[in-house]
């Protein structure tokens, strides 16, 4: 059996998944940081954590691209 061919929609979905994960983690970090008066630093930590988690999510879901 041959693999289905990757489409532009798959690539767009992978990109949106990565950006959405980054934004969710940044918002969570900012929200938790607001509770302890470290909103911006924890927001940035969340953003960078979102990059790595987002890459893992995209890799797990779209290995065939």
Legacy VTK file of the C-alpha trace (Angstrom):
# vtk DataFile Version 3.0
C-alpha trace
ASCII
DATASET POLYDATA
POINTS 65 float
0.000 0.000 0.000
1.200 3.457 -0.782
0.940 6.316 1.647
-1.553 9.074 0.916
0.109 12.141 -0.503
0.544 15.118 1.830
-1.538 18.129 0.905
-1.268 21.837 1.557
-4.118 21.494 4.032
-2.005 19.089 6.106
0.885 21.541 6.161
-1.413 24.426 7.093
-2.995 22.388 9.882
0.445 21.497 11.220
1.459 25.162 11.256
-1.744 26.265 12.930
-1.333 23.530 15.544
2.164 24.771 16.348
1.099 28.414 16.644
-1.991 27.532 18.701
0.080 25.490 21.139
2.540 28.353 21.505
-0.265 30.826 22.219
-1.989 28.555 24.739
1.230 27.977 26.665
2.127 31.676 26.576
-1.328 32.615 27.864
-1.112 30.006 30.614
2.315 31.265 31.647
1.119 34.856 31.603
-1.955 33.957 33.634
0.018 32.044 36.244
2.640 34.774 36.282
-0.025 37.380 36.992
-0.756 35.623 40.255
2.830 36.049 41.473
3.658 39.384 39.779
5.898 37.750 37.150
3.526 37.881 34.214
5.930 38.745 31.403
8.801 36.414 32.365
6.493 33.441 32.875
4.632 34.338 29.700
7.905 34.132 27.779
8.782 30.841 29.473
5.360 29.534 28.456
5.903 30.726 24.904
9.192 28.866 24.536
7.792 25.789 26.262
4.924 25.964 23.759
7.419 25.842 20.886
8.864 22.549 22.085
5.527 21.008 23.018
4.035 22.218 19.733
6.846 20.615 17.753
6.263 17.355 19.612
2.519 17.523 18.902
3.073 18.234 15.207
5.646 15.469 14.924
3.366 12.963 16.608
0.371 13.857 14.477
1.938 14.597 11.096
4.870 12.197 10.774
4.098 11.528 7.143
4.508 15.128 5.923
LINES 1 66
65 0 1 2 3 4 5 6 7 8 9 10 11 12 13 14 15 16 17 18 19 20 21 22 23 24 25 26 27 28 29 30 31 32 33 34 35 36 37 38 39 40 41 42 43 44 45 46 47 48 49 50 51 52 53 54 55 56 57 58 59 60 61 62 63 64
